[in-house]
Amino acid sequence: MPERNTVLRSMHDIGLAGWFGGSLMGAVGLNGAAAQAPNPAERLQIASAGWDRWAPVNLAAIGAHLAGRRESWCPRRPAWPPRRGWAR
C-alpha cells in the first residue's frame, strides 16, 4: 500500500469542506437572510457585504484543497525510467 501524506490529505478534505460548505451556506443562508430586508437595494447591500467577507476565506479553502490535491497529481515514483527487472 502506498504511503499517504496525512497533512496533504487533511488540507484536501478541510479545503473542500470549507469551499463547498461555505458556498452552500452563503447561497442558502446569507441570500435567504438578505431576502428578509424590506428594501431591494438593502438586500443587495447585505448579500454583497456577506459575500465580500467570505471571498478571502473561500480563496484560502480553494487553495488548501488544491495544495492537498498535489498528492494524487504527483505520484511518488515516476514510471520512467523503468525499474530494474522491468520487461525481461
N, CA and C of each residue as an Amber inpcrd file, in Angstrom:
protein
   264
   0.8500000  -1.1850000   0.0000000   0.0000000   0.0000000   0.0000000
   0.8910000   1.2420000   0.0000000   0.6250000   2.1870000  -0.8820000
   1.4690000   3.3850000  -0.9140000   1.2800000   4.2310000   0.3450000
   2.3610000   4.9070000   0.7080000   2.2720000   5.7950000   1.8650000
   1.4060000   6.9920000   1.5230000   0.6840000   7.4780000   2.5070000
  -0.1610000   8.6410000   2.2940000   0.3290000   9.7700000   3.1900000
   0.2810000  10.9560000   2.6660000   0.6870000  12.1200000   3.4260000
  -0.5520000  12.6760000   4.1330000  -0.5960000  12.5080000   5.4430000
  -1.7680000  12.8980000   6.2220000  -2.0200000  14.3970000   6.1740000
  -0.9610000  15.1930000   6.1740000  -1.1240000  16.6430000   6.1440000
  -1.7820000  17.0720000   4.8290000  -1.2710000  16.5640000   3.7100000
  -1.8570000  16.9260000   2.4220000  -3.2960000  16.4240000   2.2980000
  -3.5450000  15.2230000   2.7770000  -4.9070000  14.6760000   2.7200000
  -5.8540000  15.5210000   3.5730000  -5.3950000  15.9550000   4.7390000
  -6.2170000  16.7990000   5.6020000  -6.4870000  18.1560000   4.9610000
  -5.4510000  18.7340000   4.3400000  -5.6490000  20.0150000   3.6400000
  -6.6830000  19.8600000   2.5260000  -6.5960000  18.7610000   1.8040000
  -7.5410000  18.4910000   0.7230000  -8.9680000  18.4180000   1.2660000
  -9.1710000  17.6390000   2.3220000 -10.5140000  17.4340000   2.8650000
 -11.0650000  18.6960000   3.5250000 -10.2580000  19.3720000   4.3190000
 -10.7180000  20.5860000   5.0030000 -10.9810000  21.7010000   4.0020000
 -10.1070000  21.8240000   3.0120000 -10.3170000  22.8320000   1.9770000
 -11.5920000  22.5920000   1.1920000 -11.8530000  21.3340000   0.8370000
 -13.0730000  21.0120000   0.1050000 -14.3080000  21.2670000   0.9640000
 -14.2350000  20.9200000   2.2340000 -15.3650000  21.1590000   3.1330000
 -15.6480000  22.6530000   3.2870000 -14.5910000  23.4460000   3.4460000
 -14.7780000  24.8940000   3.5660000 -15.3090000  25.5170000   2.2900000
 -14.8020000  25.0560000   1.1650000 -15.2310000  25.5820000  -0.1320000
 -16.7000000  25.2570000  -0.3790000 -17.0600000  23.9840000  -0.2530000
 -18.4340000  23.5740000  -0.5150000 -19.3920000  24.0600000   0.5670000
 -19.0320000  23.8570000   1.8190000 -19.9170000  24.2280000   2.9220000
 -20.1630000  25.7230000   3.0030000 -19.1150000  26.5030000   2.8120000
 -19.2620000  27.9570000   2.8590000 -20.0910000  28.4900000   1.7090000
 -19.8750000  27.9360000   0.5340000 -20.6610000  28.3790000  -0.6220000
 -22.1250000  27.9970000  -0.4690000 -22.3700000  26.8090000   0.0490000
 -23.7500000  26.3710000   0.2780000 -24.4300000  27.2400000   1.3370000
 -23.7140000  27.5350000   2.4250000 -24.2800000  28.3950000   3.4710000
 -24.5940000  29.7750000   2.9110000 -23.6880000  30.3110000   2.1040000
 -23.9280000  31.6320000   1.5350000 -25.1080000  31.6550000   0.6030000
 -25.1990000  30.6450000  -0.2560000 -26.2930000  30.6020000  -1.2250000
 -27.6450000  30.4410000  -0.5370000 -27.6920000  29.6030000   0.4860000
 -28.9670000  29.3480000   1.1590000 -29.1940000  30.3120000   2.3180000
 -28.2320000  30.3850000   3.2340000 -28.4120000  31.1750000   4.4500000
 -28.2870000  32.6680000   4.2560000 -27.1900000  33.0980000   3.6630000
 -26.9450000  34.5320000   3.5140000 -27.9450000  35.1690000   2.5540000
 -28.1160000  34.5660000   1.3870000 -29.0720000  35.1330000   0.4300000
 -30.5060000  35.0520000   0.9530000 -30.8050000  33.9880000   1.6830000
 -32.1360000  33.8730000   2.2860000 -32.3810000  34.9120000   3.3660000
 -31.3670000  35.1720000   4.1680000 -31.5000000  36.1920000   5.2130000
 -31.5880000  37.5890000   4.6050000 -30.8200000  37.8380000   3.5610000
 -30.8630000  39.1400000   2.9100000 -32.2300000  39.3830000   2.2630000
 -32.8980000  38.3260000   1.8590000 -34.2180000  38.4700000   1.2390000
 -35.2600000  38.9940000   2.2280000 -34.9680000  38.9200000   3.5190000
 -35.9050000  39.4090000   4.5350000 -35.9040000  40.9300000   4.6500000
 -34.9000000  41.5810000   4.0880000 -34.8310000  43.0410000   4.1390000
 -35.9570000  43.6220000   3.2810000 -36.6290000  44.6600000   3.7820000
 -37.7890000  45.1880000   3.0610000 -37.4230000  45.9290000   1.7650000
 -36.2690000  46.5640000   1.7430000 -35.8760000  47.3660000   0.5920000
 -34.9830000  46.5350000  -0.3390000 -35.2930000  46.4600000  -1.6390000
 -34.4550000  45.6720000  -2.5540000 -32.9960000  46.1440000  -2.6180000
 -32.7500000  47.4390000  -2.4970000 -31.3730000  47.9400000  -2.5080000
 -30.6300000  47.4680000  -1.2620000 -31.3430000  47.4060000  -0.1480000
 -30.7550000  46.9050000   1.0980000 -30.4030000  45.4300000   0.9750000
 -31.2660000  44.6620000   0.3250000 -30.9990000  43.2290000   0.1250000
 -29.6810000  43.0230000  -0.6000000 -29.4880000  43.7900000  -1.6490000
 -28.2640000  43.6730000  -2.4270000 -27.0440000  44.0580000  -1.5950000
 -27.1500000  45.1180000  -0.8090000 -26.0240000  45.5420000   0.0270000
 -25.6920000  44.5000000   1.0850000 -26.7020000  43.9320000   1.6950000
 -26.4790000  42.9270000   2.7410000 -25.8200000  41.6850000   2.1590000
 -26.3730000  41.1840000   1.0620000 -25.8110000  39.9810000   0.4440000
 -24.3970000  40.2330000  -0.0720000 -24.1810000  41.3690000  -0.6900000
 -22.8410000  41.6840000  -1.2190000 -21.8110000  41.8130000  -0.1050000
 -22.1930000  42.4380000   0.9930000 -21.2700000  42.5820000   2.1250000
 -20.8890000  41.2110000   2.6810000 -21.8470000  40.3340000   2.8040000
 -21.5670000  38.9860000   3.3000000 -20.6680000  38.1960000   2.3740000
 -20.9470000  38.2360000   1.0840000 -20.1120000  37.5170000   0.1140000
 -18.7110000  38.1190000   0.0340000 -18.6040000  39.4380000   0.1670000
 -17.2860000  40.0800000   0.1560000 -16.4440000  39.6460000   1.3520000
 -17.0780000  39.4560000   2.4940000 -16.3380000  38.9970000   3.6750000
 -15.9480000  37.5310000   3.5560000 -16.7410000  36.7500000   2.8240000
 -16.4660000  35.3290000   2.6700000 -15.3980000  35.0520000   1.6050000
 -15.2360000  35.9400000   0.6360000 -14.3500000  35.6990000  -0.5090000
 -12.9150000  35.3250000  -0.1110000 -12.2430000  36.0120000   0.8310000
 -10.8670000  35.5990000   1.1810000 -10.8100000  34.2250000   1.8410000
 -11.8070000  33.9070000   2.6430000 -11.8420000  32.5910000   3.2880000
 -12.0660000  31.5140000   2.2340000 -12.9440000  31.7870000   1.2880000
 -13.2170000  30.8470000   0.2110000 -11.9670000  30.6310000  -0.6350000
 -11.2260000  31.6910000  -0.9130000  -9.9910000  31.5790000  -1.6770000
  -8.9790000  30.7050000  -0.9350000  -8.8680000  30.8860000   0.3650000
  -7.9540000  30.0550000   1.1650000  -8.3990000  28.5920000   1.1520000
  -9.7030000  28.3530000   1.2200000 -10.2110000  26.9800000   1.1870000
  -9.9150000  26.3210000  -0.1560000 -10.0910000  27.0540000  -1.2370000
  -9.7890000  26.5160000  -2.5670000  -8.2900000  26.2320000  -2.6790000
  -7.4610000  27.1470000  -2.1710000  -6.0180000  26.9340000  -2.1950000
  -5.5930000  25.7160000  -1.3980000  -6.1800000  25.5300000  -0.2240000
  -5.8540000  24.3610000   0.6010000  -6.2920000  23.0810000  -0.1010000
  -7.4480000  23.1050000  -0.7230000  -7.9340000  21.9350000  -1.4590000
  -6.9650000  21.5810000  -2.5910000  -6.5570000  22.5830000  -3.3540000
  -5.6630000  22.3210000  -4.4780000  -4.2700000  21.8960000  -4.0140000
  -3.7790000  22.4890000  -2.9380000  -2.4790000  22.0930000  -2.3970000
  -2.5260000  20.6560000  -1.8820000  -3.6180000  20.2910000  -1.2510000
  -3.7720000  18.9250000  -0.7700000  -3.9600000  17.9380000  -1.9010000
  -4.4350000  18.4100000  -3.0160000  -4.6640000  17.5520000  -4.1800000
  -3.3410000  17.1420000  -4.8310000  -2.2540000  17.8140000  -4.4820000
  -0.9480000  17.5150000  -5.0410000  -0.5780000  16.0490000  -4.8970000
  -1.0440000  15.4330000  -3.8240000  -0.6990000  14.0340000  -3.5630000
  -1.1480000  13.1240000  -4.6940000  -2.3110000  13.3430000  -5.2300000
  -2.7830000  12.4640000  -6.2920000  -2.3290000  12.9330000  -7.6730000
  -1.9190000  14.1940000  -7.7970000  -1.4200000  14.6820000  -9.0810000
   0.0270000  14.2890000  -9.3160000   0.8190000  14.2030000  -8.2510000
   2.2530000  13.9280000  -8.3780000   2.5670000  12.5980000  -7.7100000
   2.6550000  11.5440000  -8.4940000   2.9620000  10.2520000  -7.8750000
   4.3650000  10.2590000  -7.2560000   4.5480000   9.4200000  -6.2690000
   5.8060000   9.3810000  -5.5390000   6.9600000   8.8490000  -6.3950000
   6.6900000   7.8820000  -7.2320000   7.7600000   7.2490000  -8.0020000
   7.4140000   7.3570000  -9.4860000   8.2900000   7.9560000 -10.2680000
   7.9910000   8.0980000 -11.6940000   7.9730000   6.7480000 -12.4050000
   7.1660000   6.6490000 -13.4370000   7.0710000   5.4100000 -14.1980000
   8.2670000   5.2470000 -15.1320000   8.9530000   6.3050000 -15.4330000
  10.1170000   6.2470000 -16.3020000  11.2950000   6.8970000 -15.6160000
  12.4530000   6.4210000 -15.5530000  12.9250000   5.2240000 -16.2390000
  12.4350000   3.9630000 -15.5360000  12.3260000   2.8950000 -16.2710000
  11.7990000   1.6640000 -15.6720000  12.7020000   1.1280000 -14.5660000
  12.0900000   0.4600000 -13.6310000  12.8430000  -0.1180000 -12.5270000
  13.6000000  -1.3630000 -12.9990000  14.5680000  -1.7680000 -12.2250000
  15.3850000  -2.9320000 -12.5720000  14.5010000  -4.1780000 -12.6890000
  14.7480000  -4.9630000 -13.7080000  13.9730000  -6.1810000 -13.8980000
  12.7150000  -5.9730000 -14.7190000  12.4990000  -4.7800000 -15.1930000
  11.3020000  -4.4740000 -15.9520000  11.4560000  -4.9610000 -17.3750000
  10.4610000  -5.5500000 -17.9570000  10.4230000  -6.0060000 -19.3460000
  11.5170000  -7.0160000 -19.6570000  11.6120000  -7.9830000 -18.8380000
  12.5900000  -9.0760000 -19.1220000  11.9490000 -10.1390000 -19.9320000
